[in-house]
Amino acid sequence: MATALLVIDMQHFFLDMTATALPNILTLCAHFQSSHLPLLFTQHGHSKQQLTPPYKNQLVRRWGPNGSIATGSKDWRLLPEIAHVAKDHDVVAKDTYDAFVGTDLGARLERGGIERVVLCGVMTDCCVDTSARSAFDRGFETWLVKDACGSANETQHEAGLRGFGFAFGEVLTTGEVVRRLR
């Protein structure tokens, strides 16, 4: 089954949430690269227009302009370790939790003949979970990598994993993903 790795929003803004996840994400990236499997990355950000009243973007309304990521800012940049890998792969710009909404991500996956999507990144219970559910709804077999995701706290992280695992797809460890794909 054609499988792609989707790394969600590993940006400076979320640095505090990545300590545990980052080494596992890099392990997944290395495995996908060495196996010649596709990797895609997302980068969350809001334009100057979206950050100027009246706020039309739902997330900017929810978090305010100071709690939102300005495209091009330091917070918007991918973490250096991730940027190093992402430079050779597709980076999908997004401005909402769901990586499929308002982007060509679904079309990219379909053009690549992808049937399964493995997701990791931040935040487990927001962008990762929402994008994973959206992948499931679009017909992709979907795996969420629990030790390669991070969130604001363990309670939110676990809630995202529980909700996704109950009705949408498998919740696996990095080691389990690598073993299954060998």
C-alpha positions as CSV (number, residue, x, y, z in Angstrom):
1,M,0.0,0.0,0.0
2,A,1.4,3.4,-1.0
3,T,2.1,5.3,2.2
4,A,3.1,8.9,2.8
5,L,4.3,10.7,6.0
6,L,2.7,14.0,6.8
7,V,4.6,16.1,9.4
8,I,2.3,18.7,10.8
9,D,3.4,22.2,11.9
10,M,6.9,21.6,13.4
11,Q,7.5,25.3,13.8
12,H,9.2,27.6,16.3
13,F,5.9,28.7,17.6
14,F,5.3,25.2,19.0
15,L,8.9,24.5,20.2
16,D,7.9,23.8,23.8
17,M,5.6,21.0,22.6
18,T,8.2,19.2,20.5
19,A,10.9,17.8,22.9
20,T,9.6,14.3,23.0
21,A,8.2,14.2,19.5
22,L,11.1,15.7,17.5
23,P,13.5,12.7,17.8
24,N,10.8,10.3,16.8
25,I,9.7,12.5,13.9
26,L,13.3,12.6,12.7
27,T,13.4,8.8,12.9
28,L,10.2,8.5,10.8
29,C,11.6,11.0,8.3
30,A,14.8,9.0,8.0
31,H,12.9,5.8,7.5
32,F,10.6,7.3,4.8
33,Q,13.6,8.8,3.0
34,S,15.6,5.6,3.1
35,S,12.6,3.6,1.9
36,H,11.9,6.2,-0.9
37,L,8.4,6.9,0.5
38,P,6.9,10.4,0.2
39,L,7.2,12.9,3.0
40,L,5.1,16.1,3.2
41,F,5.2,18.9,5.7
42,T,2.7,21.5,6.7
43,Q,3.4,25.1,7.8
44,H,0.7,27.0,9.6
45,G,0.6,30.8,9.2
46,H,-1.6,33.8,8.7
47,S,-1.2,36.6,6.2
48,K,-1.0,40.3,7.3
49,Q,-4.5,40.7,5.9
50,Q,-5.8,37.8,8.1
51,L,-4.2,39.4,11.1
52,T,-5.8,42.8,10.5
53,P,-9.4,43.5,11.7
54,P,-12.0,42.5,10.8
55,Y,-10.7,39.0,11.4
56,K,-12.2,36.7,8.8
57,N,-10.1,33.6,9.7
58,Q,-11.8,31.5,12.4
59,L,-8.5,30.7,14.2
60,V,-7.4,34.4,14.3
61,R,-10.9,35.2,15.7
62,R,-10.4,32.4,18.3
63,W,-6.8,33.1,19.3
64,G,-6.4,36.8,18.4
65,P,-3.6,38.2,16.3
66,N,-1.1,37.9,19.1
67,G,-1.9,34.2,19.6
68,S,-1.7,33.5,15.8
69,I,1.4,32.8,13.7
70,A,2.3,35.5,11.2
71,T,3.5,34.1,7.9
72,G,7.2,34.9,7.5
73,S,7.8,35.5,11.2
74,K,10.4,33.6,13.3
75,D,7.6,31.7,15.0
76,W,6.4,30.6,11.5
77,R,9.7,29.1,10.5
78,L,10.1,25.3,10.6
79,L,12.4,24.0,13.3
80,P,16.0,23.7,11.9
81,E,16.1,19.9,12.0
82,I,12.8,19.7,10.2
83,A,13.6,22.5,7.7
84,H,16.7,20.5,6.8
85,V,14.6,17.5,5.8
86,A,11.7,19.5,4.4
87,K,13.9,21.4,1.9
88,D,13.8,18.3,-0.4
89,H,10.0,17.7,0.0
90,D,6.6,19.4,-0.4
91,V,5.6,21.9,2.2
92,V,1.9,22.7,2.3
93,A,1.0,26.2,3.6
94,K,-2.2,26.2,5.7
95,D,-4.2,28.6,7.9
96,T,-6.6,26.3,9.7
97,Y,-6.3,23.2,11.8
98,D,-7.2,20.9,8.9
99,A,-4.3,20.5,6.4
100,F,-6.7,19.6,3.7
101,V,-9.0,22.6,3.9
102,G,-8.0,25.4,1.4
103,T,-4.9,23.5,0.2
104,D,-4.0,21.0,-2.5
105,L,-2.9,18.3,-0.1
106,G,-5.6,15.9,-1.1
107,A,-4.8,16.3,-4.8
108,R,-1.0,15.9,-4.1
109,L,-1.7,12.6,-2.2
110,E,-4.0,11.3,-4.9
111,R,-1.5,12.2,-7.7
112,G,1.1,10.2,-5.8
113,G,-1.2,7.2,-5.6
114,I,-1.2,7.4,-1.8
115,E,-3.6,5.1,0.1
116,R,-2.3,5.4,3.6
117,V,-1.2,8.6,5.5
118,V,1.0,8.5,8.6
119,L,0.7,11.7,10.7
120,C,2.9,13.2,13.4
121,G,3.7,16.7,14.6
122,V,1.9,19.3,16.7
123,M,-0.6,19.8,18.2
124,T,-1.9,16.3,18.8
125,D,-5.4,17.4,19.7
126,C,-5.8,20.3,17.1
127,C,-4.0,20.3,13.8
128,V,-2.7,16.7,13.9
129,D,-6.0,15.1,15.0
130,T,-8.1,17.3,12.7
131,S,-5.9,16.6,9.7
132,A,-5.8,12.8,10.5
133,R,-9.6,12.7,10.8
134,S,-9.9,14.6,7.5
135,A,-7.5,12.1,5.8
136,F,-9.7,9.3,7.1
137,D,-12.9,11.1,5.8
138,R,-11.2,11.3,2.4
139,G,-10.7,7.5,2.2
140,F,-7.0,7.2,3.3
141,E,-6.1,4.6,5.8
142,T,-4.7,6.8,8.6
143,W,-2.2,6.1,11.3
144,L,-1.4,8.6,14.1
145,V,2.0,8.3,15.7
146,K,1.6,8.9,19.4
147,D,5.2,9.3,20.4
148,A,5.9,11.6,17.4
149,C,3.2,14.2,18.4
150,G,3.1,16.9,21.0
151,S,0.5,19.2,22.6
152,A,0.2,21.9,25.2
153,N,0.0,19.2,28.0
154,E,-0.3,15.5,28.4
155,T,-4.1,15.6,29.1
156,Q,-4.7,17.3,25.7
157,H,-2.3,14.9,23.9
158,E,-4.0,11.8,25.4
159,A,-7.5,13.2,24.6
160,G,-6.5,13.7,20.9
161,L,-5.1,10.2,20.7
162,R,-8.1,8.6,22.4
163,G,-10.6,10.4,20.2
164,F,-8.8,9.5,17.0
165,G,-8.2,5.9,18.0
166,F,-11.8,5.3,18.9
167,A,-13.3,6.0,15.5
168,F,-10.8,6.9,12.8
169,G,-7.6,5.0,12.7
170,E,-4.7,3.3,14.4
171,V,-2.6,5.0,17.1
172,L,0.9,3.6,16.9
173,T,4.4,4.2,18.2
174,T,7.3,5.2,15.9
175,G,8.8,1.7,16.3
176,E,5.5,0.1,15.3
177,V,5.2,2.2,12.2
178,V,8.7,1.4,11.1
179,R,8.2,-2.3,11.7
180,R,4.9,-2.4,9.8
181,L,6.4,-0.6,6.8
182,R,9.4,-2.9,6.4
